Structures are given as structure tokens and as C-alpha cells.
Amino acid sequence: MLSTLALILALSGSPVQSAATQTDVDVELVLAVDMSGSMDMEEARVQRSGYLQALRHPDFINAVRGGLLGRIAIGYFEWAGLVNEQSVVSWQIIDNSEDAEAFAAKVEARPIGTRRGTSISNAILFGTNLIDSNAFSGARRVIDISGDGPNNTGPPVTPARDGAISRGIIINGLAILIRPSVSTGPLDQYYAQCVIGGPGSFVLPVHEAEDFAIAIRQKLILEVSGLPPPPTLQLTATTPGADCLIGEKLRPGFLDRIYPELDR
């Protein structure tokens, strides 16, 4: 099992770079993809296929070329309770269709498998370190995180999110609602209030498996181009806010860990 530092260096491809040696890009983009056990293998394959189709689509390439510099730096990893080291795809510059195809082929070659736990916080922390330690300097720095459930293991999600935002990183979300859980409330609301953050951040919901590829492509194009997300309905003041600890509260022994002095 690789250490966190070893995994970060594996994806960054090099030690922390000085500002003088960094390569300028329009965007530093990390794709952080949920492969937790709440997904069955069919959903995992559909999600992987959606990313591959998006990376290979002409609209994505055109969005990259339309940037000020016409190139981005991109990395990829999958996560559950922890980051899956076998899924890590190192940082790569994309400025044409050949680069995008090469990157997609590396993602496609990774084995597909789900693991226990859902730690959005660990994914954000890992993605933040990847961006901070890479060899690129982007006008924007983005963690693109997908998920089908709330954080239920690892550190709380909001401090991880706030730490990334404080470092100038934008977090966008893809809320997978193909099999929504009644017990945890609306996942897109949870993502909107507990996960995403930074200037222009947004969350896109996916309700049907066949919509995966289109939603992922739209999301990547927005992130690469820097265009504002489409307008969304605003929650009313009477709508209860999302509980950012809802996933943790559903785990056995949560109260014992938070309030060990209670006589239960």
C-alpha cells in the first residue's frame, strides 16, 4: 500500500516545483471519481464510460483549445473510503485530441472495482495536495468530484472543503442520483451546501444512467472554459439546510465517538 505522499508524487510526477519551473496552463483539473461500495459494478462501468466519452468528445477538445493558452493540465483518481492507488493517472498536459485520447486510454486501462466507505473529505484532501504539489501554474485550479452519497468516514467534509477553497481551489460536484437514498436527503442539496465551493462553483445532478456521459461532458466543458454554470433553482429560506454530518450520523457508534462521556 502506497503512502499518501507516495500517491501524491505518483500523480504529480515530480516533487513540488518552484514557481520559476512551473508550466503555465489555463486550468489545473483533478477528476476525483467515486467508486464506493454503494455503487454496483454496472453503475461503476457507466460512470467510467461517461468520463471516457467526455474526454474524447470534440466539444471537450474545442473547449481546451478555446482557452487563453489552449492547454490544460489534468489528473485522475478514484476514491471510496480511501484513494485507490491503482486508479491514479498522472498529470498530463492536453492541448489536442491526441493528448486527450492518450489520457483517456490511461484511464480506460485502470481496473474497475468498488471499495468500502465514502470519504469525500479524503478525496478533497488528496486532490488539494495533488494540485499544490504539481509542476503547473493554472489560472484556475479545480477539483471535479463525483459521488453517490454523503461523507461517512474519514475527517468531516466541510473543513476539507474550506481548506481547499482557502488555497484558491474551486470544487465542483457531480451528484449521482440514480438510486437516491431517502435516509440522507437530497444529495444535490448536500453537495451544494457541504461539498462544493469557490468562485463559480456548481453541482450537476445525474438522475438516469443514460445521462451520465452528457452531464460529465457538460461539466468538463464548463470547468475548462471557465463559463458560468447554467442557472439553477435557489432553495427557499424555508427549506431546511443540509446536515453536513448526515453520513457520519448513520454509522453505528457515531454518538459514542463524538460524546464518549454519555452513559449509554
C-alpha positions in Angstrom: 0.0 0.0 0.0 1.5 3.3 -1.0 1.7 6.2 1.5 -0.3 9.3 0.8 2.9 11.2 -0.1 3.9 8.5 -2.5 0.5 8.6 -4.1 0.7 12.4 -4.5 4.1 12.2 -6.0 2.9 9.4 -8.4 0.2 11.6 -9.7 2.2 14.9 -9.7 5.1 13.1 -11.5 7.7 15.1 -9.6 8.5 16.8 -6.3 7.0 20.2 -5.5 8.1 22.7 -8.2 9.3 26.2 -7.8 7.3 29.0 -9.5 10.1 29.6 -11.9 10.0 26.0 -13.3 6.2 25.6 -13.5 4.4 25.3 -16.8 1.6 27.7 -17.4 -1.8 26.2 -18.3 -5.4 27.6 -18.4 -6.7 25.1 -15.8 -5.3 22.5 -13.4 -8.1 20.0 -13.2 -8.3 16.9 -11.0 -11.0 14.4 -11.7 -11.9 12.7 -8.4 -14.3 9.8 -9.1 -16.4 8.0 -6.5 -16.1 4.2 -6.6 -17.5 3.4 -3.2 -19.4 0.2 -2.4 -22.8 1.9 -2.7 -22.3 1.6 -6.5 -22.8 -1.7 -8.2 -20.4 -2.8 -11.0 -22.8 -1.7 -13.7 -23.0 1.8 -12.3 -19.2 1.9 -11.9 -18.8 0.9 -15.6 -21.4 3.5 -16.7 -19.6 6.2 -14.8 -16.1 5.2 -16.2 -17.6 5.2 -19.7 -19.1 8.6 -19.2 -15.6 10.1 -18.4 -14.0 8.3 -21.3 -16.7 9.6 -23.7 -16.3 13.2 -22.3 -12.5 13.2 -22.6 -12.7 12.0 -26.2 -15.5 14.3 -27.4 -14.7 17.1 -29.9 -16.6 19.6 -27.7 -14.2 19.0 -24.8 -11.2 19.4 -27.1 -12.6 22.6 -28.6 -13.1 24.0 -25.0 -9.5 23.3 -24.3 -8.3 24.9 -27.4 -10.5 27.9 -26.8 -8.6 28.9 -23.6 -6.1 31.8 -23.4 -3.2 29.3 -23.7 -5.1 26.5 -25.3 -3.8 23.8 -22.9 -4.8 22.3 -19.5 -3.2 20.0 -17.0 -5.3 17.1 -15.9 -5.1 14.2 -13.5 -7.5 11.5 -12.4 -8.1 9.2 -9.4 -10.8 7.1 -7.9 -11.8 7.0 -4.3 -14.0 5.3 -1.7 -13.1 5.3 2.0 -9.5 6.0 0.8 -7.9 6.8 -2.6 -7.4 3.7 -4.8 -3.7 3.9 -5.8 -4.3 1.6 -8.8 -6.6 4.2 -10.3 -4.2 7.1 -10.2 -3.4 8.7 -13.6 -0.5 11.1 -13.5 -0.8 14.8 -14.5 -0.8 15.3 -18.3 -1.0 18.4 -20.5 -3.8 18.3 -23.0 -3.8 20.7 -25.9 -5.1 18.5 -28.8 -7.2 15.4 -29.5 -4.2 13.1 -29.4 -3.3 14.2 -25.9 -6.9 13.7 -24.8 -7.0 10.2 -26.4 -3.8 9.2 -24.6 -5.1 10.4 -21.3 -8.4 8.6 -21.8 -6.6 5.4 -22.7 -4.7 5.5 -19.5 -8.0 5.9 -17.5 -9.6 3.1 -19.5 -6.7 0.8 -18.7 -7.2 1.0 -15.0 -9.1 -1.9 -13.4 -12.7 -1.1 -12.3 -13.7 -2.0 -8.8 -15.6 -0.6 -5.8 -14.4 -0.3 -2.3 -15.8 0.3 1.2 -16.6 3.7 2.6 -17.4 7.1 1.2 -14.8 9.7 2.2 -15.4 12.9 0.2 -13.1 14.6 2.7 -10.2 12.3 1.9 -10.8 12.8 -1.8 -10.7 16.6 -1.4 -7.6 16.5 0.8 -5.8 14.2 -1.7 -6.9 16.4 -4.6 -5.7 19.5 -2.9 -2.3 18.1 -2.2 -2.1 16.9 -5.8 -2.7 20.5 -7.1 -0.3 22.1 -4.6 2.5 19.7 -5.5 2.3 19.6 -9.3 4.5 21.2 -11.9 1.9 23.5 -13.3 0.6 27.0 -12.8 -3.1 27.4 -13.8 -5.2 30.5 -14.0 -7.8 28.3 -12.3 -7.4 25.2 -10.1 -10.3 22.8 -9.9 -11.2 19.6 -8.2 -14.1 17.9 -10.0 -15.6 15.4 -7.6 -18.4 12.9 -8.3 -20.3 10.9 -5.7 -23.5 9.0 -4.9 -23.6 9.5 -1.2 -22.6 11.8 1.7 -19.3 11.6 3.6 -19.5 8.8 6.1 -15.8 8.1 7.0 -12.6 10.0 7.4 -12.5 13.6 8.5 -15.6 15.8 8.3 -16.1 17.2 4.8 -16.6 20.9 5.5 -13.1 21.6 6.9 -11.5 19.8 4.0 -13.6 21.8 1.6 -12.8 25.1 3.4 -9.1 24.3 3.4 -9.1 23.8 -0.4 -11.1 27.0 -1.0 -8.6 28.9 1.2 -5.8 27.8 -1.2 -7.7 29.2 -4.2 -9.1 25.8 -5.4 -12.6 25.5 -6.8 -14.6 22.4 -6.0 -17.4 21.3 -8.3 -19.7 18.3 -7.8 -21.5 15.7 -9.8 -24.3 14.3 -7.6 -25.3 10.8 -8.7 -29.0 10.3 -8.0 -29.7 7.2 -10.0 -30.6 5.3 -6.8 -31.2 8.2 -4.3 -31.2 7.4 -0.6 -34.3 8.6 1.4 -32.4 8.4 4.7 -29.7 11.0 3.8 -31.9 13.6 2.0 -31.4 15.2 -1.4 -27.8 14.5 -2.4 -27.5 17.5 -4.8 -28.5 19.8 -1.9 -25.9 18.1 0.3 -23.2 18.7 -2.4 -24.3 22.3 -2.8 -24.1 23.2 0.8 -21.4 20.9 2.1 -19.0 19.9 -0.7 -18.6 22.5 -3.5 -17.1 25.9 -3.1 -15.1 28.7 -4.6 -15.9 31.3 -7.3 -18.4 30.0 -9.8 -18.6 26.5 -8.2 -21.6 24.4 -9.2 -23.1 20.9 -8.8 -24.8 18.9 -11.6 -27.3 16.2 -10.7 -27.5 12.9 -12.7 -30.8 11.1 -12.4 -30.5 8.5 -15.1 -27.6 6.3 -16.2 -28.0 7.3 -19.8 -27.4 10.9 -18.8 -24.0 10.3 -17.4 -21.9 10.9 -20.4 -23.7 14.2 -21.3 -23.6 15.5 -17.8 -19.9 14.8 -17.4 -19.1 16.4 -20.8 -21.1 19.5 -19.9 -19.3 19.7 -16.5 -15.8 19.3 -18.1 -16.6 21.9 -20.7 -17.7 24.4 -18.1 -14.6 23.8 -16.0 -12.2 24.0 -18.9 -13.8 27.1 -20.5 -14.5 29.0 -17.3 -18.0 29.7 -18.4 -20.6 30.3 -15.7 -22.8 27.3 -14.9 -26.4 27.2 -16.1 -28.9 29.0 -13.8 -30.3 26.7 -11.1 -33.3 27.0 -8.8 -32.5 28.6 -5.5 -33.6 26.9 -2.3 -36.1 28.9 -0.4 -35.5 30.2 3.1 -37.9 27.7 4.5 -36.1 24.7 3.0 -34.0 23.0 5.8 -30.3 23.2 5.2 -28.4 20.0 4.5 -26.8 18.3 7.5 -23.1 18.0 6.6 -22.7 15.2 9.1 -25.6 13.1 7.9 -23.4 10.3 6.6 -21.4 10.0 9.7 -24.6 10.1 11.9 -25.9 7.0 10.1 -22.8 5.0 11.1 -23.1 2.8 14.2 -21.4 4.3 17.3 -21.3 7.9 16.0 -22.6 9.4 19.2 -20.2 7.3 21.3 -17.3 8.7 19.3 -18.5 12.3 19.5 -19.8 12.2 23.1 -17.8 9.4 24.8 -18.8 10.8 28.2 -22.5 9.9 27.6 -23.7 6.9 29.6 -25.5 4.8 27.0 
